[in-house]
Amino acid sequence: MWTSTCEGKHGIQWTARNQLDDLDFADDLALLSRTHEQMQMKTASVAAVSASVGLSIHKGKTKVLKFKAENNNPITLDGETLENVESFTYLGSIIDKQGGSDADVNARIGKTRTTFLQLKNIWNSKQLSTNIKLSRASANKQFGSYYPI
């Protein structure tokens, strides 16, 4: 995808000297652009390069999140309007219009709280020592799924 996303300066300013054009992992791709026009061109370019190697973009799974956008025209792909969203999850992290990490941190706290509450019977047991409670909790497969912050 490098050839389809890095032609010119169409990303966001990442550092004083570098721009970030996209985030990609396996078959997940998040395109980043400063303007509507750049995003439209980048979307079309990625679709064209993908098609040239036999890949297609699933329009139903493709979303657009606009952050401080001046142009509210839709982004289209092959004549179809892509859905605008308020937030999306990318590799387990929540990305939202506020641009911060509050939504992601709150979601992780909620998941951690849920996991700990599932162990309520162990925590409240008067028959188990603290050491046994901790060893049982750490051995519990669910306990291993919490999200550290």
C-alpha distance (Angstrom), angle and dihedral (degrees) to the residues before:
residue distance angle dihedral
M1 . . .
W2 3.78 . .
T3 3.80 92.7 .
S4 3.79 92.9 51.6
T5 3.81 97.6 46.7
C6 3.80 105.1 35.8
E7 3.79 102.7 55.2
G8 3.81 102.1 122.8
K9 3.78 127.2 -24.7
H10 3.79 103.9 -48.1
G11 3.80 102.4 132.8
I12 3.78 134.3 84.0
Q13 3.79 124.1 -84.2
W14 3.81 106.2 -95.8
T15 3.79 102.5 168.3
A16 3.79 133.0 -4.3
R17 3.81 89.9 -85.0
N18 3.80 105.2 24.5
Q19 3.77 138.9 65.5
L20 3.78 126.7 -154.4
D21 3.80 111.8 -137.7
D22 3.78 102.1 174.4
L23 3.78 147.5 -13.6
D24 3.77 114.4 -130.0
F25 3.78 135.3 177.1
A26 3.81 123.3 165.5
D27 3.82 104.3 -48.0
D28 3.83 95.8 -16.4
L29 3.78 117.7 99.8
A30 3.82 129.5 177.9
L31 3.80 113.2 -170.8
L32 3.81 118.0 -152.8
S33 3.81 125.5 -159.3
R34 3.79 138.5 159.7
T35 3.80 96.7 -138.8
H36 3.78 139.6 36.0
E37 3.79 91.4 -119.8
Q38 3.80 92.6 52.7
M39 3.80 91.4 48.4
Q40 3.80 91.6 49.5
M41 3.82 91.3 50.1
K42 3.80 92.3 45.4
T43 3.82 92.2 49.1
A44 3.80 91.7 50.7
S45 3.81 91.4 45.8
V46 3.81 93.6 51.3
A47 3.81 90.2 47.7
A48 3.81 91.5 50.6
V49 3.81 94.6 47.7
S50 3.82 90.6 45.5
A51 3.80 91.9 50.8
S52 3.81 91.1 49.1
V53 3.81 89.7 62.8
G54 3.81 96.1 40.5
L55 3.81 99.1 -95.9
S56 3.78 127.2 124.5
I57 3.78 134.6 -159.7
H58 3.81 115.2 -123.4
K59 3.81 101.5 -129.9
G60 3.81 92.6 -163.6
K61 3.80 91.2 58.8
T62 3.81 94.9 41.5
K63 3.81 113.4 98.7
V64 3.80 135.8 -178.0
L65 3.80 123.9 -143.2
K66 3.79 115.1 -172.5
F67 3.79 118.1 -158.5
K68 3.81 116.3 -164.1
A69 3.81 88.9 -21.7
E70 3.79 120.0 -178.0
N71 3.81 93.7 -169.9
N72 3.80 114.2 59.9
N73 3.81 95.7 -176.3
P74 3.80 112.5 125.9
I75 3.79 124.8 -101.2
T76 3.79 109.3 -122.9
L77 3.77 134.8 -161.0
D78 3.80 118.9 -162.2
G79 3.81 89.2 -16.2
E80 3.82 94.4 -52.1
T81 3.80 121.3 115.5
L82 3.80 113.7 -121.3
E83 3.80 117.1 -134.2
N84 3.82 118.3 -100.0
V85 3.81 114.3 -138.5
E86 3.81 136.1 -171.2
S87 3.82 92.7 -138.8
F88 3.79 142.2 -7.0
T89 3.78 138.3 -168.5
Y90 3.80 117.5 -115.9
L91 3.81 117.7 -175.2
G92 3.80 90.6 -21.9
S93 3.81 96.9 -49.1
I94 3.79 124.0 107.8
I95 3.79 115.4 -125.3
D96 3.81 115.2 -166.7
K97 3.80 142.1 174.2
Q98 3.81 92.2 -97.9
G99 3.78 89.6 66.2
G100 3.79 93.3 -139.2
S101 3.76 133.8 103.6
D102 3.83 99.5 -113.2
A103 3.81 95.6 106.3
D104 3.80 91.8 47.1
V105 3.82 94.0 47.5
N106 3.82 91.6 47.1
A107 3.82 91.2 50.1
R108 3.80 91.3 50.1
I109 3.81 91.4 48.5
G110 3.81 89.3 50.4
K111 3.81 92.6 50.9
T112 3.80 91.1 47.8
R113 3.82 91.6 48.6
T114 3.81 90.9 50.1
T115 3.80 91.8 51.2
F116 3.79 93.1 49.0
L117 3.82 91.6 47.1
Q118 3.81 89.6 54.5
L119 3.80 86.2 63.2
K120 3.83 92.4 52.2
N121 3.83 94.1 117.9
I122 3.79 90.6 56.7
W123 3.82 94.6 46.0
N124 3.84 92.7 48.5
S125 3.80 96.9 44.4
K126 3.81 113.3 120.3
Q127 3.81 90.6 -166.5
L128 3.81 96.5 61.8
S129 3.78 125.2 74.2
T130 3.80 120.6 -129.8
N131 3.81 90.3 -107.4
I132 3.80 92.3 53.8
K133 3.82 91.3 45.9
L134 3.79 91.1 52.9
S135 3.81 94.2 44.8
R136 3.82 91.7 48.3
A137 3.78 91.3 46.9
S138 3.78 93.7 50.1
A139 3.82 90.6 46.9
N140 3.79 91.0 49.7
K141 3.79 108.7 102.9
Q142 3.81 91.4 -144.0
F143 3.78 90.6 55.9
G144 3.79 89.3 60.5
S145 3.79 90.7 60.6
Y146 3.79 96.6 67.4
Y147 3.78 119.2 119.3
P148 3.80 113.4 -123.2
I149 3.78 115.4 -147.0
